[in-house]
Amino acid sequence: MKIEGTVAVVTGAASGIGRALAERLRAAGARGVVVSDLDGDGAEEVAASIGDGAIAVRTDVADEAAVQELVARTRERFGAIDLFVSNAGLTVAGGFEASDADWRRAIDVNLMAHVYAARAVLPTMLEAGRGHLLQTIAACGVLTAFGAAPYTVAKQGAVAFAEYLAIEYGGRGIGVSCLLPQAVNTPMLTAGVSDHKALAVLKANSQVLEPEEVAVAALAGVEENRLHIFTHAGSADSFRLRADDADAWAAAMRAMLAGRG
């Protein structure tokens, strides 16, 4: 898929990676960009900053009816959707002891939102024989996230769902990409790293990318129809180690966790 001339929807686009993706899409020549977020005022601000060819729609991606409405409003304004970017997400910390409510919240936003998006856009894309789904997931979708079992499990489920779609529908003109970043300079990262000293260490070691860098990598991956889009050095190597020797990978992760303690 070439970005120029497309119609794209981006959820979670009021800030961070979502905002950078929306801005980059318009700069790359998308003729229509829908800026969607639970923060309606933030979405309006981003759409206004992008200018012509952008509209804002407030959406709760954990509500399937709201996702259907988002798609309907996009088609009413721009016509067929070429690219749906499921970017909205949230971090839910805790282990096995996390509450049922926290587990449900993590799964609803980080996994089921992708299912709702597919239900809303795939039938029409399949009729047309073209379309692309870009799902912002995070590297923990193929690795793990320390201290965040609900988040990790939901993200790994999202990767599994994306891979299923790519296999099931890739032969019918549908592209699917998982965006798998590690630390990115977004409000979510700042909220998730309470120790500012730890955040400073990440930045000093060049382990934190800017949202704009991630957006560039993401859209390049879409145009190349890549299933896994890694943005940070070492992520793909860790993924390969996990596949080749899960015990060695788990030992390396335990050592890393102990080092942070």
BALOBA-1460 file (C-alpha; in Angstrom, 3 decimals):
// residues 261
<rec num="1" residu="m" x="0.000" y="0.000" z="0.000"/>
<rec num="2" residu="k" x="1.148" y="3.511" z="-0.828"/>
<rec num="3" residu="i" x="0.049" y="6.139" z="1.678"/>
<rec num="4" residu="e" x="-0.532" y="8.880" z="-0.875"/>
<rec num="5" residu="g" x="-4.214" y="9.301" z="-1.707"/>
<rec num="6" residu="t" x="-5.477" y="6.987" z="1.033"/>
<rec num="7" residu="v" x="-8.125" y="7.429" z="3.711"/>
<rec num="8" residu="a" x="-6.836" y="6.511" z="7.166"/>
<rec num="9" residu="v" x="-8.324" y="6.250" z="10.640"/>
<rec num="10" residu="v" x="-6.058" y="6.527" z="13.695"/>
<rec num="11" residu="t" x="-7.316" y="5.724" z="17.182"/>
<rec num="12" residu="g" x="-5.573" y="7.051" z="20.275"/>
<rec num="13" residu="a" x="-4.449" y="9.978" z="18.129"/>
<rec num="14" residu="a" x="-4.729" y="12.881" z="20.572"/>
<rec num="15" residu="s" x="-1.113" y="12.437" z="21.695"/>
<rec num="16" residu="g" x="2.002" y="10.308" z="21.453"/>
<rec num="17" residu="i" x="2.448" y="7.773" z="18.676"/>
<rec num="18" residu="g" x="-1.136" y="8.198" z="17.469"/>
<rec num="19" residu="r" x="-0.736" y="11.918" z="16.980"/>
<rec num="20" residu="a" x="2.584" y="11.430" z="15.191"/>
<rec num="21" residu="l" x="0.999" y="8.831" z="12.914"/>
<rec num="22" residu="a" x="-1.922" y="11.104" z="12.040"/>
<rec num="23" residu="e" x="0.400" y="13.989" z="11.244"/>
<rec num="24" residu="r" x="2.771" y="11.798" z="9.255"/>
<rec num="25" residu="l" x="-0.089" y="10.283" z="7.249"/>
<rec num="26" residu="r" x="-1.277" y="13.697" z="6.129"/>
<rec num="27" residu="a" x="2.284" y="14.804" z="5.349"/>
<rec num="28" residu="a" x="2.753" y="11.629" z="3.275"/>
<rec num="29" residu="g" x="-0.238" y="12.512" z="1.126"/>
<rec num="30" residu="a" x="-3.213" y="10.767" z="2.699"/>
<rec num="31" residu="r" x="-6.296" y="12.570" z="1.394"/>
<rec num="32" residu="g" x="-8.321" y="11.912" z="4.524"/>
<rec num="33" residu="v" x="-7.185" y="11.388" z="8.116"/>
<rec num="34" residu="v" x="-9.616" y="10.700" z="10.948"/>
<rec num="35" residu="v" x="-8.178" y="11.599" z="14.342"/>
<rec num="36" residu="s" x="-9.929" y="9.464" z="16.945"/>
<rec num="37" residu="d" x="-9.467" y="9.427" z="20.699"/>
<rec num="38" residu="l" x="-11.364" y="9.068" z="23.955"/>
<rec num="39" residu="d" x="-10.091" y="12.601" z="24.590"/>
<rec num="40" residu="g" x="-12.409" y="14.387" z="22.169"/>
<rec num="41" residu="d" x="-10.944" y="17.851" z="22.791"/>
<rec num="42" residu="g" x="-7.435" y="16.531" z="22.174"/>
<rec num="43" residu="a" x="-8.558" y="14.884" z="18.950"/>
<rec num="44" residu="e" x="-10.133" y="18.147" z="17.793"/>
<rec num="45" residu="e" x="-6.904" y="20.007" z="18.496"/>
<rec num="46" residu="v" x="-4.819" y="17.536" z="16.515"/>
<rec num="47" residu="a" x="-7.232" y="17.537" z="13.572"/>
<rec num="48" residu="a" x="-7.230" y="21.339" z="13.527"/>
<rec num="49" residu="s" x="-3.432" y="21.406" z="13.551"/>
<rec num="50" residu="i" x="-3.310" y="19.013" z="10.598"/>
<rec num="51" residu="g" x="-5.744" y="21.178" z="8.655"/>
<rec num="52" residu="d" x="-7.707" y="20.299" z="5.525"/>
<rec num="53" residu="g" x="-8.362" y="16.619" z="5.072"/>
<rec num="54" residu="a" x="-8.549" y="15.820" z="8.788"/>
<rec num="55" residu="i" x="-11.543" y="15.421" z="11.078"/>
<rec num="56" residu="a" x="-11.865" y="14.417" z="14.719"/>
<rec num="57" residu="v" x="-14.160" y="11.758" z="16.180"/>
<rec num="58" residu="r" x="-14.354" y="10.985" z="19.889"/>
<rec num="59" residu="t" x="-14.281" y="7.194" z="20.311"/>
<rec num="60" residu="d" x="-14.066" y="4.686" z="23.140"/>
<rec num="61" residu="v" x="-12.356" y="1.765" z="21.398"/>
<rec num="62" residu="a" x="-13.537" y="-0.627" z="24.121"/>
<rec num="63" residu="d" x="-17.115" y="-0.022" z="22.938"/>
<rec num="64" residu="e" x="-17.866" y="-1.913" z="19.719"/>
<rec num="65" residu="a" x="-20.815" y="0.327" z="18.853"/>
<rec num="66" residu="a" x="-18.547" y="3.368" z="19.115"/>
<rec num="67" residu="v" x="-16.012" y="1.777" z="16.745"/>
<rec num="68" residu="q" x="-18.801" y="1.032" z="14.259"/>
<rec num="69" residu="e" x="-19.908" y="4.663" z="14.501"/>
<rec num="70" residu="l" x="-16.323" y="5.839" z="13.918"/>
<rec num="71" residu="v" x="-16.148" y="3.782" z="10.727"/>
<rec num="72" residu="a" x="-19.573" y="4.994" z="9.568"/>
<rec num="73" residu="r" x="-18.635" y="8.649" z="10.074"/>
<rec num="74" residu="t" x="-15.365" y="8.156" z="8.226"/>
<rec num="75" residu="r" x="-17.086" y="6.592" z="5.230"/>
<rec num="76" residu="e" x="-19.713" y="9.328" z="5.222"/>
<rec num="77" residu="r" x="-17.012" y="12.007" z="5.082"/>
<rec num="78" residu="f" x="-14.301" y="10.390" z="2.934"/>
<rec num="79" residu="g" x="-15.612" y="7.156" z="1.431"/>
<rec num="80" residu="a" x="-13.847" y="3.814" z="1.687"/>
<rec num="81" residu="i" x="-11.224" y="3.308" z="4.400"/>
<rec num="82" residu="d" x="-7.835" y="2.188" z="3.098"/>
<rec num="83" residu="l" x="-5.895" y="2.049" z="6.371"/>
<rec num="84" residu="f" x="-7.222" y="1.523" z="9.895"/>
<rec num="85" residu="v" x="-4.657" y="2.216" z="12.615"/>
<rec num="86" residu="s" x="-5.646" y="0.633" z="15.936"/>
<rec num="87" residu="n" x="-3.282" y="2.638" z="18.082"/>
<rec num="88" residu="a" x="-5.194" y="3.299" z="21.315"/>
<rec num="89" residu="g" x="-3.900" y="1.406" z="24.327"/>
<rec num="90" residu="l" x="-3.275" y="1.589" z="28.044"/>
<rec num="91" residu="t" x="-0.870" y="0.110" z="30.565"/>
<rec num="92" residu="v" x="-2.253" y="-2.086" z="33.329"/>
<rec num="93" residu="a" x="0.280" y="-3.144" z="35.958"/>
<rec num="94" residu="g" x="0.204" y="-6.063" z="38.372"/>
<rec num="95" residu="g" x="0.645" y="-9.811" z="38.253"/>
<rec num="96" residu="f" x="-1.678" y="-12.725" z="38.902"/>
<rec num="97" residu="e" x="-3.085" y="-10.775" z="41.830"/>
<rec num="98" residu="a" x="-4.418" y="-7.947" z="39.638"/>
<rec num="99" residu="s" x="-8.165" y="-7.514" z="39.946"/>
<rec num="100" residu="d" x="-10.617" y="-8.987" z="37.473"/>
<rec num="101" residu="a" x="-11.572" y="-5.420" z="36.565"/>
<rec num="102" residu="d" x="-7.958" y="-4.608" z="35.657"/>
<rec num="103" residu="w" x="-7.666" y="-7.768" z="33.554"/>
<rec num="104" residu="r" x="-10.878" y="-6.924" z="31.710"/>
<rec num="105" residu="r" x="-9.782" y="-3.319" z="31.146"/>
<rec num="106" residu="a" x="-6.445" y="-4.438" z="29.708"/>
<rec num="107" residu="i" x="-8.072" y="-6.967" z="27.401"/>
<rec num="108" residu="d" x="-10.906" y="-4.681" z="26.278"/>
<rec num="109" residu="v" x="-8.602" y="-1.837" z="25.202"/>
<rec num="110" residu="n" x="-5.455" y="-3.698" z="24.155"/>
<rec num="111" residu="l" x="-7.026" y="-6.727" z="22.471"/>
<rec num="112" residu="m" x="-10.763" y="-6.487" z="21.858"/>
<rec num="113" residu="a" x="-10.418" y="-3.041" z="20.274"/>
<rec num="114" residu="h" x="-8.502" y="-4.728" z="17.436"/>
<rec num="115" residu="v" x="-11.265" y="-7.298" z="17.060"/>
<rec num="116" residu="y" x="-13.905" y="-4.555" z="16.933"/>
<rec num="117" residu="a" x="-11.915" y="-2.675" z="14.292"/>
<rec num="118" residu="a" x="-11.603" y="-5.788" z="12.134"/>
<rec num="119" residu="r" x="-15.331" y="-6.461" z="12.384"/>
<rec num="120" residu="a" x="-16.059" y="-2.887" z="11.336"/>
<rec num="121" residu="v" x="-13.730" y="-2.538" z="8.349"/>
<rec num="122" residu="l" x="-12.732" y="-5.963" z="7.049"/>
<rec num="123" residu="p" x="-15.973" y="-6.955" z="5.260"/>
<rec num="124" residu="t" x="-15.828" y="-3.886" z="3.005"/>
<rec num="125" residu="m" x="-12.065" y="-4.208" z="2.526"/>
<rec num="126" residu="l" x="-12.500" y="-7.836" z="1.494"/>
<rec num="127" residu="e" x="-15.179" y="-6.860" z="-1.021"/>
<rec num="128" residu="a" x="-12.772" y="-4.333" z="-2.520"/>
<rec num="129" residu="g" x="-9.837" y="-6.749" z="-2.389"/>
<rec num="130" residu="r" x="-7.578" y="-4.233" z="-0.661"/>
<rec num="131" residu="g" x="-6.932" y="-2.529" z="2.674"/>
<rec num="132" residu="h" x="-4.484" y="-2.504" z="5.546"/>
<rec num="133" residu="l" x="-4.726" y="-2.863" z="9.328"/>
<rec num="134" residu="l" x="-1.905" y="-1.349" z="11.391"/>
<rec num="135" residu="q" x="-2.025" y="-2.335" z="15.056"/>
<rec num="136" residu="t" x="0.146" y="-0.535" z="17.593"/>
<rec num="137" residu="i" x="0.933" y="-3.300" z="20.068"/>
<rec num="138" residu="a" x="4.381" y="-2.893" z="21.739"/>
<rec num="139" residu="a" x="7.390" y="-5.185" z="21.821"/>
<rec num="140" residu="c" x="5.973" y="-7.011" z="24.849"/>
<rec num="141" residu="g" x="3.485" y="-8.496" z="22.399"/>
<rec num="142" residu="v" x="6.273" y="-10.838" z="21.312"/>
<rec num="143" residu="l" x="8.417" y="-10.569" z="24.476"/>
<rec num="144" residu="t" x="7.127" y="-9.568" z="27.934"/>
<rec num="145" residu="a" x="6.658" y="-6.523" z="30.172"/>
<rec num="146" residu="f" x="7.999" y="-6.608" z="33.711"/>
<rec num="147" residu="g" x="5.371" y="-6.145" z="36.399"/>
<rec num="148" residu="a" x="2.447" y="-5.951" z="33.978"/>
<rec num="149" residu="a" x="0.808" y="-9.340" z="33.423"/>
<rec num="150" residu="p" x="-2.598" y="-8.053" z="32.216"/>
<rec num="151" residu="y" x="-0.881" y="-5.712" z="29.742"/>
<rec num="152" residu="t" x="1.510" y="-8.414" z="28.483"/>
<rec num="153" residu="v" x="-1.174" y="-11.056" z="28.025"/>
<rec num="154" residu="a" x="-3.502" y="-8.667" z="26.178"/>
<rec num="155" residu="k" x="-0.700" y="-7.455" z="23.915"/>
<rec num="156" residu="q" x="0.424" y="-10.994" z="23.092"/>
<rec num="157" residu="g" x="-3.181" y="-11.835" z="22.264"/>
<rec num="158" residu="a" x="-3.281" y="-8.825" z="19.942"/>
<rec num="159" residu="v" x="-0.209" y="-10.093" z="18.075"/>
<rec num="160" residu="a" x="-1.786" y="-13.539" z="17.748"/>
<rec num="161" residu="f" x="-4.957" y="-11.980" z="16.343"/>
<rec num="162" residu="a" x="-3.000" y="-9.873" z="13.846"/>
<rec num="163" residu="e" x="-1.028" y="-12.900" z="12.690"/>
<rec num="164" residu="y" x="-4.259" y="-14.847" z="12.277"/>
<rec num="165" residu="l" x="-5.704" y="-12.065" z="10.102"/>
<rec num="166" residu="a" x="-2.534" y="-11.871" z="8.008"/>
<rec num="167" residu="i" x="-2.652" y="-15.595" z="7.314"/>
<rec num="168" residu="e" x="-6.406" y="-15.846" z="6.814"/>
<rec num="169" residu="y" x="-6.845" y="-12.781" z="4.602"/>
<rec num="170" residu="g" x="-3.405" y="-11.887" z="3.274"/>
<rec num="171" residu="g" x="-4.157" y="-13.790" z="0.074"/>
<rec num="172" residu="r" x="-7.238" y="-11.649" z="-0.483"/>
<rec num="173" residu="g" x="-5.523" y="-8.264" z="-0.621"/>
<rec num="174" residu="i" x="-5.491" y="-7.430" z="3.087"/>
<rec num="175" residu="g" x="-2.278" y="-6.224" z="4.703"/>
<rec num="176" residu="v" x="-1.734" y="-6.508" z="8.450"/>
<rec num="177" residu="s" x="1.110" y="-4.979" z="10.447"/>
<rec num="178" residu="c" x="2.002" y="-5.090" z="14.152"/>
<rec num="179" residu="l" x="3.905" y="-2.031" z="15.358"/>
<rec num="180" residu="l" x="6.208" y="-3.287" z="18.129"/>
<rec num="181" residu="p" x="8.035" y="-0.386" z="19.812"/>
<rec num="182" residu="q" x="9.731" y="-0.408" z="23.184"/>
<rec num="183" residu="a" x="10.167" y="2.855" z="25.111"/>
<rec num="184" residu="v" x="8.769" y="5.907" z="23.299"/>
<rec num="185" residu="n" x="8.644" y="9.445" z="24.682"/>
<rec num="186" residu="t" x="4.890" y="9.598" z="25.249"/>
<rec num="187" residu="p" x="2.589" y="10.385" z="28.187"/>
<rec num="188" residu="m" x="2.075" y="6.620" z="28.619"/>
<rec num="189" residu="l" x="5.817" y="6.095" z="29.168"/>
<rec num="190" residu="t" x="6.077" y="8.956" z="31.654"/>
<rec num="191" residu="a" x="3.086" y="7.638" z="33.587"/>
<rec num="192" residu="g" x="4.470" y="4.107" z="33.586"/>
<rec num="193" residu="v" x="7.970" y="5.048" z="34.794"/>
<rec num="194" residu="s" x="7.430" y="6.589" z="38.200"/>
<rec num="195" residu="d" x="11.160" y="6.705" z="38.887"/>
<rec num="196" residu="h" x="12.401" y="9.725" z="36.906"/>
<rec num="197" residu="k" x="15.968" y="8.542" z="37.411"/>
<rec num="198" residu="a" x="15.110" y="5.328" z="35.548"/>
<rec num="199" residu="l" x="13.530" y="7.355" z="32.748"/>
<rec num="200" residu="a" x="16.656" y="9.514" z="32.510"/>
<rec num="201" residu="v" x="18.813" y="6.374" z="32.212"/>
<rec num="202" residu="l" x="16.628" y="5.071" z="29.382"/>
<rec num="203" residu="k" x="16.930" y="8.365" z="27.527"/>
<rec num="204" residu="a" x="20.668" y="8.613" z="28.114"/>
<rec num="205" residu="n" x="21.150" y="5.153" z="26.647"/>
<rec num="206" residu="s" x="19.171" y="6.111" z="23.540"/>
<rec num="207" residu="q" x="16.521" y="3.551" z="24.439"/>
<rec num="208" residu="v" x="13.690" y="6.076" z="24.143"/>
<rec num="209" residu="l" x="12.534" y="7.060" z="20.650"/>
<rec num="210" residu="e" x="10.436" y="10.076" z="19.758"/>
<rec num="211" residu="p" x="6.907" y="9.407" z="18.460"/>
<rec num="212" residu="e" x="7.825" y="10.897" z="15.100"/>
<rec num="213" residu="e" x="10.609" y="8.331" z="14.636"/>
<rec num="214" residu="v" x="8.185" y="5.514" z="15.379"/>
<rec num="215" residu="a" x="5.617" y="6.951" z="12.952"/>
<rec num="216" residu="v" x="8.156" y="7.034" z="10.127"/>
<rec num="217" residu="a" x="9.111" y="3.395" z="10.769"/>
<rec num="218" residu="a" x="5.455" y="2.377" z="11.019"/>
<rec num="219" residu="l" x="4.392" y="3.841" z="7.692"/>
<rec num="220" residu="a" x="7.465" y="2.463" z="5.955"/>
<rec num="221" residu="g" x="6.478" y="-0.942" z="7.303"/>
<rec num="222" residu="v" x="2.932" y="-0.516" z="6.015"/>
<rec num="223" residu="e" x="4.143" y="0.378" z="2.549"/>
<rec num="224" residu="e" x="6.398" y="-2.712" z="2.609"/>
<rec num="225" residu="n" x="3.515" y="-4.831" z="3.997"/>
<rec num="226" residu="r" x="5.620" y="-6.079" z="6.921"/>
<rec num="227" residu="l" x="3.832" y="-8.127" z="9.559"/>
<rec num="228" residu="h" x="6.192" y="-7.305" z="12.448"/>
<rec num="229" residu="i" x="7.541" y="-3.744" z="12.567"/>
<rec num="230" residu="f" x="10.307" y="-3.478" z="15.172"/>
<rec num="231" residu="t" x="11.509" y="0.024" z="15.996"/>
<rec num="232" residu="h" x="14.200" y="-0.527" z="18.631"/>
<rec num="233" residu="a" x="17.579" y="-2.182" z="18.263"/>
<rec num="234" residu="g" x="17.650" y="-5.576" z="19.953"/>
<rec num="235" residu="s" x="13.916" y="-6.318" z="19.902"/>
<rec num="236" residu="a" x="14.077" y="-8.611" z="16.897"/>
<rec num="237" residu="d" x="17.169" y="-10.352" z="18.316"/>
<rec num="238" residu="s" x="15.358" y="-11.033" z="21.577"/>
<rec num="239" residu="f" x="12.368" y="-12.346" z="19.643"/>
<rec num="240" residu="r" x="14.620" y="-14.708" z="17.693"/>
<rec num="241" residu="l" x="16.265" y="-15.932" z="20.898"/>
<rec num="242" residu="r" x="12.848" y="-16.602" z="22.393"/>
<rec num="243" residu="a" x="11.946" y="-18.726" z="19.373"/>
<rec num="244" residu="d" x="15.291" y="-20.548" z="19.204"/>
<rec num="245" residu="d" x="15.864" y="-21.120" z="22.927"/>
<rec num="246" residu="a" x="13.021" y="-20.114" z="25.216"/>
<rec num="247" residu="d" x="14.918" y="-21.180" z="28.342"/>
<rec num="248" residu="a" x="17.935" y="-19.024" z="27.509"/>
<rec num="249" residu="w" x="15.636" y="-16.131" z="26.678"/>
<rec num="250" residu="a" x="13.748" y="-16.449" z="29.967"/>
<rec num="251" residu="a" x="17.051" y="-16.594" z="31.855"/>
<rec num="252" residu="a" x="18.252" y="-13.442" z="30.115"/>
<rec num="253" residu="m" x="14.999" y="-11.677" z="30.964"/>
<rec num="254" residu="r" x="15.277" y="-12.744" z="34.619"/>
<rec num="255" residu="a" x="18.809" y="-11.356" z="34.729"/>
<rec num="256" residu="m" x="17.607" y="-8.087" z="33.261"/>
<rec num="257" residu="l" x="14.791" y="-7.913" z="35.810"/>
<rec num="258" residu="a" x="17.196" y="-8.628" z="38.666"/>
<rec num="259" residu="g" x="19.504" y="-5.883" z="37.398"/>
<rec num="260" residu="r" x="16.677" y="-3.370" z="37.577"/>
<rec num="261" residu="g" x="15.899" y="-4.403" z="41.141"/>
